Amino acid sequence: MNTIEITADNIKYFIRNGVFENGLTVGITKEKVIQIFGNSPLFEPQKKKKKAIMGWGALNIYLYSSVVTNFSINNTFNYLDNLNMEIIDKETIIKYLKNNSIYFDDKPYVLDDDSDNIKYILLNNDIHLGFWNDKLFYISQGKFG
């Protein structure tokens, strides 16, 4: 299993292009995902309208008809220790967005007692960046639900 490396430059590339440099984005096929990350240790097949899930610890990919509809990378769920994410603060991301005239919506997200510590930035291309104590811990793309 490959280690997922995420740096500030990777995030900036993803924000600009809607795709990670390794090719991960919504719309790619299950075969492309396996080519990028190898076979997933967790796989739940699609059942009627319920999406299939491929999981690699911190990374979950959701597929419908073998096409990626959305994915999430969550550093707090890195139980396979396969994610190496650079510490990136929220202000660095906001400054980058403003300097590049990229639209974003900076909203608080309520989650149990730590709600004051968790914030999400929503970009107009269905990219969500989550910050806990103003440090990036969550990245997703696509519409969930």
C-alpha positions in Angstrom: 0.0 0.0 0.0 1.3 3.4 -1.0 1.8 6.2 1.5 -0.2 9.3 0.5 2.0 12.4 0.7 0.2 15.8 0.9 2.2 19.0 0.9 1.1 22.7 0.7 2.1 22.6 -3.0 -0.1 19.5 -3.5 -3.1 21.3 -2.0 -2.5 24.4 -4.1 -2.3 22.3 -7.3 -5.6 20.5 -6.3 -7.3 23.8 -5.6 -6.2 25.3 -8.9 -6.9 22.2 -11.1 -9.5 20.2 -9.2 -7.3 17.1 -9.4 -4.3 15.9 -7.5 -1.1 15.4 -9.3 -1.4 11.6 -9.1 -4.7 11.8 -11.0 -7.2 11.6 -8.1 -10.4 13.5 -8.9 -14.1 12.8 -9.3 -15.0 11.2 -12.6 -12.1 8.8 -12.8 -12.8 5.0 -13.0 -12.3 2.4 -10.4 -9.5 0.9 -12.5 -7.6 4.3 -12.5 -8.0 4.5 -8.7 -6.5 1.0 -8.3 -3.7 2.0 -10.7 -2.9 5.0 -8.4 -3.3 3.4 -5.0 -3.4 -0.3 -5.5 -6.1 -2.6 -4.2 -8.0 -1.2 -1.2 -7.9 -3.0 2.1 -11.6 -2.0 2.6 -14.1 -2.5 -0.2 -17.9 -2.3 0.1 -19.6 -3.1 -3.2 -22.4 -0.9 -4.6 -25.9 -2.0 -3.6 -28.6 -0.5 -5.8 -28.4 3.3 -5.2 -25.8 3.0 -2.3 -22.4 3.8 -3.6 -19.4 1.5 -3.4 -16.6 2.5 -1.0 -12.9 1.8 -1.4 -10.9 2.7 1.7 -7.2 3.1 2.5 -7.2 4.3 6.1 -7.3 8.1 5.8 -8.6 7.9 2.2 -12.2 6.9 1.3 -13.3 6.9 -2.3 -17.0 6.5 -3.2 -18.0 5.1 -6.6 -21.3 4.7 -8.5 -21.2 2.4 -11.5 -17.4 2.1 -11.1 -16.9 5.9 -11.4 -15.6 8.1 -8.6 -18.4 10.5 -7.4 -16.6 11.8 -4.4 -13.7 11.2 -2.0 -12.4 12.3 1.3 -9.0 12.4 3.0 -9.2 12.6 6.8 -6.0 12.8 8.8 -7.8 12.0 12.0 -8.8 8.6 10.6 -5.3 7.7 9.6 -5.6 4.2 11.3 -3.4 2.5 8.6 -0.8 5.2 9.1 -0.7 5.7 5.3 -1.1 9.5 5.2 1.8 12.0 5.5 0.2 15.4 5.5 2.2 18.6 5.9 0.9 20.9 8.6 -0.8 23.7 6.7 -2.6 26.5 8.5 -5.9 28.0 7.5 -4.5 31.5 6.9 -2.0 30.1 4.4 -4.9 28.6 2.4 -7.1 31.7 2.6 -4.2 33.9 1.5 -3.6 31.6 -1.5 -7.3 31.7 -2.4 -7.4 35.5 -2.2 -4.2 36.1 -4.1 -5.5 33.8 -6.9 -9.0 35.3 -6.9 -10.5 31.8 -6.1 -14.0 32.0 -4.8 -14.5 30.3 -1.4 -17.1 30.2 1.4 -15.6 30.1 4.9 -18.2 28.6 7.2 -18.2 27.2 10.7 -19.2 23.5 10.9 -20.8 22.3 14.1 -19.5 19.0 15.4 -20.0 18.0 19.0 -18.3 19.9 21.8 -15.3 20.9 19.7 -17.4 22.9 17.2 -15.4 26.1 17.8 -12.3 24.4 16.7 -13.6 22.9 13.4 -14.1 25.1 10.3 -14.6 24.2 6.6 -13.7 26.2 3.5 -16.0 25.4 0.6 -14.8 26.1 -2.9 -17.1 26.5 -5.9 -15.9 23.2 -7.5 -17.1 21.0 -4.7 -13.8 21.0 -2.9 -14.0 21.1 0.9 -11.1 21.8 3.2 -11.5 21.1 6.9 -9.5 22.7 9.6 -9.2 21.7 13.2 -7.6 24.4 15.4 -6.8 26.2 12.1 -4.7 23.3 10.8 -5.8 21.3 7.7 -7.0 17.8 8.5 -9.7 17.1 5.9 -9.9 17.3 2.1 -12.8 16.2 0.0 -14.2 16.6 -3.5 -17.7 15.9 -4.8 -21.2 16.0 -3.6 -21.9 13.7 -0.6 -25.3 12.2 0.0 
